[in-house]
Amino acid sequence: MLETVANKLRAGERLSHEDGLVLFSHPDVVEVGKLANLVRERLHGDRTYFNRNMRLEVTNVCVASCLFCSFAKLEEGSPGARTMTLEEAWRELQVRMDDPPAEIHIVNGLHPGLPFSYYEELLAGFKRIKPDIHMKCFTAVEIHFFARHYGMTYVEVLERLRRAGLDSLPGGGAEIFHPEVRTRISHDKATAEEYLEVHRVAHRLGIRTNATMLYGHIETFEHRVDHLLRLRALQDETKGLQAFIPLAFHPDGNGMKNLPAPTAIDALRTVAVSRLLLDNVPHIKAYWVSMTPEVAQIALRFGADDIDGTIVHETIYRAAGSRSPDGLTVERLVRLIQEAARVPVERDTFYNVVREHPRAAVPESALKVRDRNARKHLEVLS
């Protein structure tokens, strides 16, 4: 069965729903990864992208009650509820201006008590501090909430935010599109159709977006393939998606805490199948926050061509028990990519090259650490 899929790929044929199930179900994930790597290298060669970005969640107050979420609090004043003042949010950039990020990535809870002007002023304030900062802000779920809560259309919301400083949309909030899953894990926020329509409208306005999929909870392979093919159909129509990011479910502190987290093998398989099915989406990210930097490094041989960025300030996955660090330095990202025998390329949000780093074998520093650890291990054994 896998050979049939491989033959279709060699012939340049588009993979079907059934092909996606074959890829997810095949027992040898390495063979699936090899196919994805061929496609990845045909598109990008050895280049692997990253950027200098900063994550910010200005409020975790949220009217939605998603089972998988460990971040949101239902109302202001609840234990752990937090909403930044504008000055507090702006300060997060001000204190980093000695080595500023190129992009700020903002996602939030769906706060019912803030005026829409709060979000407009938030964007405008960051642009005053650093006029060339790229503002990748507010998921499609947030845009839908804004439209419904403030009595506007998607176009009106997006145009007002763009005037204030919005440059692109992140991909969060997609979760799993199929209603068999979505109505169980996130019944009280934007539907799959509404999520896709926000992206469709954004693309018509010339606003580029990313897309995600939350995997490894109650969904089946059927649901994953359905999700990916819906995104592929959207991209056929609009050409506005620039990257897809598989997001691993983390169980700590949420309504699905009794479920096991997805394994590294599942993470690698999902990256690989995503690269093979999403033949019209340019980039697949190995989001190191959700899969750990070490697994993300391996994913660069399983179809991923982007390892995201420095992040700096991530709280959503931390709340769900992620073992990944709060941020990574540019030097660490470059080393991770070089050790995977790839070429590190610093990019802007639209994948324009900022700097291409040299190809390298295993860095000398890594060899020294390995040798030192080996010597310690030998001393213990002796």
ABEGO torsion letter per residue (X at the ends): XAAAAAAAAAAGBBBBAAAAAAAAABABAAAAAAAAAAAAAAAAEABBBBBBBBBBBABABBABBBAABAABBABBGBBGBBBBBAAAAAAAAAAAAABBBABBBBBBBBBAABBAAAAAAAAAAAAAABAABBBBBEBAAAAAAAAAAAGBBAAAAAAAAAAAGBABBBABGAEBABAAAAAAABAABBBAAAAAAAAAAAAAAGBBBBBBBBBGBABBAAAAAAAAAAAAAAAAAAGABABBBBBBBBABGBAAAABBBBBAAAAAAAAAAAAAABAABABBBBBAAAAEAAAAAAAAAAGBABAEBAGGBBAAAAAAGBABBABBBAAAAAAAAAAAGBBBBBBBAAGBBABBBBBBBBBAAAAAAAAAAAAAAAAAAX
